[in-house]
Amino acid sequence: MSQPIPFSDVGRPSAQLGHLDDRDLVPLPRPYDTWAEKPLPPLSAKARETYECSLDDTCAVSFPRPKSKSEEDELVRKFLSGLAKLFTSNNNWTFLQPLVLSMDHCAKCQTCAEACHIYEESGRNELYRPTFRSEVLRRLYFKHRSGGSLLSAWHHGDIDIDWTTVARLLELAYRCNLCRRCAQTCPVGVDNGLIAHEIRKLFSAELGIAAKEIHEKGSMLQLKVGSSTGMNAIVVKDNIEFIDEDMTEKTGVKVQTHWDVEGADVLLMHNAGEILAWPENPGAFAVILEAAGISWTLSSDLAAYDAINYGLWYDDAQFARVALLHAQAAKKLGVKKIVIGECGHAHKAMMVIADRVLTGDLNIPRESAMVLLDDLVASGRLKLDPSRNDFPVTLHDPCNLVRLMGVVEPQRRVVRKIAPQFREMEPHGVHNYCCGGGSGFAIMSGHNFAEWRLRAASRKKFRQILEAFRDDVDPTHPKYVCAPCSNCKGAIRDLLAHYEAGPKAGIYYGGLVELIVNAMVDVKPGFLSFGEP
Amino acid sequence: MLLYLVPFAAVAIFLVAVVARLVRIYSLPVHLRWELYPVAHEQNAAYGGSFFEHVDWWQQPRAKRHVGELKVMVPEILFLVGVREHNRPLWARTFPFHFGLYLSAGLIALLLLGGVLQAAGVTVAGSAGFPGAAVHWLTVVFAYAGTGLCLIGALALLLRRLSDPVLRTHSAPADLWNLVAFVATGGLALLAFLVCDRDLALLRGFTQRVVTFRLGGEVPTLLAIAIVAASAMVAYVPTTHMAHFFTKWFMYHDVRWNDEVNTVGSKLEKKIQAQLAYKVDWAAPHIQGGGTKTWVDVATEEVAKR
């Protein structure tokens, strides 16, 4: 456990404010009880010299260091301007009430800390305490609002308003998965996840500063090209055609993906990352929907073939732009409903957050693929042989899908029906732990950030996986982590690779539709192959 | 005479502070949904399920189980079950503190009731008949239990906040002062009861004179100090983060459990449409609101051309 960090230190220039010590990491269970964690690769001297990296051992945003005091002052001025706007209805009607309530009522009891997987697994590192970044923002806000009065310092605590503080707050906003597990435990209802979200928004909307993977290479690319993968409509159609051919060969059943079918019952939206990283996922969806006789289509409209909406994590304007494109594509095709594929944040973006953005004829019904799949499996429209899945299976609950929108049982009913050796992680359901990839972490890999994620953010999930399979660690017995979310799969992929979990413990991962197709009687046996983690 | 004005002033400040917060909260615009499961009024709240779990959920009737909210809120408020579940060491300190405050609030109600009864000619005393005896004994129990638990709890919380390096680091001076004030007030009240008003008759008499506006009559100095201290706390609490005693309702109902669906033609939709017309002045290059663009403008502009 690290020492408390006085708030007076936040604005005091130093090489780094905190340190993630590998020796503090909570030991893992068998067969990793003797695993020697490699030290976190240090940031290069050039990175430290070039970017604002004075928070801890990593760097998420890579914001260039100001070259002069006047440049620093200008950035602080812009930050304070953004801070004021964050508390106005015009600029932030989207989250103002929850933000104000959370800013005003924290009792600083620290009950939330023990709920945070990053705080806990990092050895209770004070820098990652959920209240730490919130308290920095709270002190900055009240100090700025009061003009730096002594009464405000007495009431809310003091902090330096300077570039060092602001730069560290920027990085702090990217040490939280926004999973909101901490908010579940707050006796008052304060939401530190929301505050992290709002800090990100302030920097993005006012200063144009955000992690480039989610802004420049994320939402901006999606809005300009159509997908954060960089695929335009022609490329994505080519790739899907290839997937169809591959799936037809692999399953022995004719697979046909439909594009731009007007009046279809279902507009299916995939996270386009699946198409490149896990092509068997959209392929398996196609197999299932065709076998069940569903009227379905994909859309080749701008952004509509990629369900992602990274704005959810950092910027309301970017969020609204993407949500609008998704809805417009559905409206153009005249579909009965949009079904979101295996992507947790896309679920929450389109079904929960966009609910109060889309009005009139853009408010098209939206449903989770978990529900559709549950219905297809329960209704008997798919012929299934659970014995094909007779290996240990556990289910990961994507935070966005489960804790943040209450889709808990549909995917469980499916897994219980098709996987005889299903076992839950503990805790699970709405009390699950994040995979560590939430809020963009799964796609953020600048410098050593991915390595930091493995040690701090994803470690809890690996512990849960190991405990779910603790009765059988034999690497020759394949075990399956079912993760019905692209970002979660990305995080789990990296996690299993880091710990060599395939060869060492026989642990593999994939989505829900792959597990269903593996059990389909009409499909050639062995759809799932356990070779690569 | 001046002493008799103190409770009036305290209640006035209390009401102004509460109303000001309510006005502030109610004046805030409708926000995007940000619910957190389990949502207590959902049919499947037991495991955290939502209406999204149903096929074509928008065509299904939605029945909110308000009794489900009560089943969560009542134990939460009375017994702080969330703290007990997630932070047992804190609960051991904060539960007596909060329960002591509830009993102290009850004490004020009983003193008012006793004062009104006495003004109506009913004898309120241990040896009197019903309802006078009941009010008397309840007042005594609430007084000693309330102030005693409040004192013990506040002292325990203060010691913990001072001795725990993390809590101390995160505390503003006011956080410590608040607990000191509760310790002092609880201690003063308890001392005043024990020293000069063991059966609470003097305090009831004071309350009777307050509620009947017969503002005169001697009160022992120690009791007077306790009255001033308690009145000051009544006035002070809603001006601080401790206003969570009523704002918690909004944090649960307006945020954590607010899953109201936006439907075409609804009042909610009209509010949203009005807010989408708000002018934005975020300055980042990808927005450049300038105070002239609306949210609709920002959301519909073609980013590829920027």
Interface residues (C-beta under 8 A of the other chain):
Chain A: Q3 P4 I5 P6 F7 K78 S81 G82 K85 S89 N90 N91 W93 T94 F95 L96 Q97 P98 V100 L101 S102 D104 H105 C106 A107 K108 C109 Q110 T111 E114 A115 E126 R129 T131 E135 A153 W154 H155 H156 G157 R180 A183 Q184 T185 C186 P187 V188 G189 V190 D191 L194 S204 A205 E206 L207 G208 H215 M220 L223 K224 D316 A317 Q318 A320 R321 L324 K337 M351 V352 I353 D355 R356 V357 L358 T359 G360 D361 N363 P365 E367 S368 V371 L372 D375 V402 R403 L404 M405 G406 V407 V408 E409 P410 G429 V430 H431
Chain B: R24 I25 L28 P29 V30 H31 L32 R33 W34 E35 L36 Y37 P38 V39 E42 N44 Y47 G48 G49 S50 F51 F52 E53 H54 V55 D56 W57 W58 E76 L80 G82 V83 E85 H86 N87 L90 T94 P165 V166 L167 R168 T169 H170 S171 A172 P173 A174 D175 W177 T240 H241 M242 A243 H244 T247 K248 F250 M251 Y252 D254 V255 R256 V261 N262 T263 V264 L268 E269 I272 Q273 Q275 L276 Y278 K279 V280 D281 W282 A283 A284 P285 H286 I287 G289 W295 V298 A299 T300 E301 V303 A304
